[in-house]
Amino acid sequence: MTTAYALTIDLPQPLPSAIETLRAALAAEHMGIVSEVDVQATLKAKLGLDSHPQKLLGICSPKVAHSILSAEPDMGAMLPCGCGVAEARPGVTRIALQDPAVIAAATDNAAVHAACETATAALQRVVARLANGNEGTASTAANAS
């Protein structure tokens, strides 16, 4: 599934392992996971619902974030970039990384656009690493168009 807002990949790993694999691929691009929400636990605690394992992650590159915030401080409302990870079927985890082009589309600021292009390229390399190292199936909105 290709979307206009995310770079996606399915990894043949359970959710905890997939997150660690993602963490390593992000580190190679000087990026990291800066926040984590356990959606499964939250749905259970707040709504009494049982669901499959899923988490929302905040992905950030300090250098890119600094560039964006220096150029347009209010863009902090859109950082860090979002990432959804879900194990909809046992042993296969879908990773959907927000394409930073979504952030760039909200402004005409050239410096923000440049920083987002840098981040998009880095995330495309992350998805490629995941695909090459884990035989996952990858799709990116940027490569599809």
Helices and strands as residue ranges (DSSP letters): E 6-11, H 15-27, E 32-38, H 39-47, E 54-60, H 62-71, G 73-78, E 81-89, E 92-98, H 101-104, H 110-134, E 137-140, H 141-144
